[in-house]
Structures are given as C-alpha cells and as structure tokens.
Amino acid sequence: MLLEPTDNKGQLSLEYILSAMVIILIITMLSVPILSLSIDYSNDVMDSINAKNELSKITDAIDFCYNNGKGSKKTVLLNFNKDATVRFSSNGGSGRAFLRLNLSDGSYKDIVSSYDFDGLNANIHFSKGFNKLTVSWDDGTGFIVLSRKS
C-alpha cells in the first residue's frame, strides 16, 4: 500500500486563523492606550463642567442673598464628583470664588466664578457626593455667612 499525499488545506486554515489573531492582538495593543487616554480626557471635561455648575450654584446663592438684603437666606444642594475646596476672596467691588481641579495628567485647572458681594473671605471644603450649603445675610453683623450642613 502506497502512501497517498495528505491534504494541506487544514494547515493553511490554521495559518490564516493564527495570522488573524496576531493582527487583532496588534490592533488591540495600539488602541487600548489611546482609548484609555480619551476616557481620562472625557472624565476631566465632565469634572470641569460639574465643578463649574456647582460653583455657579454657590455664587448665585451669594448674589441672591446680596440682592435681597439683610435677613435673606438660601440653601443649595451641591453634588461634587470629587472632594473640593472653594476659596472665596474679595477684589475690590466684587468677589470671586476659586476651585482648583486636579486633572488626570497631574496638572490642575482653576475654575473661577464671580459674585457681587465684596466682604467674603473664606475657604469651604466639600466632600465627594451631596453637600448642603446655607448662604445667609446675618442681620447683626451685616456679613454674608456660608455654612456647610452635613
């Protein structure tokens, strides 16, 4: 009995499968770091937008109390994506609120919002998640007071 030549079609199919797997692996290794970087940038943009919105809520509450006069009070519910410290300062005629946001690449961005009242110099720390802030214009002292509620 003579040996008949074997068919090499099975080996050829296996080579196609292995080469396709190598190509998919290379594409995956190139795209994952790019995708990871774009996700980090997207998260930074979302955190910046959230911080600006929450800072605007605070300065709007300060303006509300300032425009309504002594004895006015407003409570705002804030939801921060990260722990944040807001600094308030006066710059002659109006005030500014600053929030320093740490970005994923190690740098930072200062978010700034202005308000009309000129006598507020304080720092308030907000934790990640929901925070309640009460803004009131005290009748006795004539100053706007910010108090964080748990």
FENRASUL-V644757 format. One record per pair of residues at least 6 apart in sequence whose ideal C-beta (glycine too) atoms are under 7 Angstrom apart, sorted by the first residue. I is the first residue (numbers start at 1). J is the second residue. Records with the same first field share a line. If there is no record, write none. Layout:
I=J ; J
//
This chain:
40=104
43=104
44=103 ; 104
47=81 ; 82 ; 101
48=101 ; 109 ; 111
50=80 ; 81
51=84 ; 99 ; 101 ; 111
52=111
54=78 ; 79 ; 80
55=86 ; 97 ; 99 ; 111 ; 113
56=113
57=76 ; 78
58=76 ; 86 ; 97 ; 133
59=97 ; 113 ; 114 ; 115
61=74 ; 76 ; 135
62=115 ; 117 ; 120 ; 135 ; 144
63=115 ; 116
64=72 ; 74
65=72 ; 73 ; 74 ; 135 ; 136 ; 137 ; 144
66=116 ; 117 ; 144
69=137
70=137 ; 139 ; 142
71=137 ; 139
72=137
73=134 ; 136
74=135
75=132 ; 134
76=133
77=130 ; 132
78=126 ; 131 ; 133
79=129 ; 130
80=126 ; 128 ; 129 ; 131
81=128
82=128
83=127 ; 128
84=99 ; 126
85=123 ; 125
86=97 ; 98 ; 99 ; 124 ; 126
87=98 ; 123
88=95 ; 97 ; 120 ; 121 ; 122
89=95 ; 96 ; 121
90=118 ; 119 ; 120 ; 121
93=118
94=114 ; 115 ; 116 ; 118
95=114 ; 115 ; 117 ; 118 ; 120
96=112 ; 114
97=113 ; 115
98=110 ; 112
99=111
100=108 ; 110
101=108 ; 109 ; 111
102=108
103=109
117=144
119=143
120=144
122=146
124=146 ; 148
131=148
132=149
133=146 ; 148
134=147 ; 149
135=144 ; 146
136=145
137=144
138=145
//
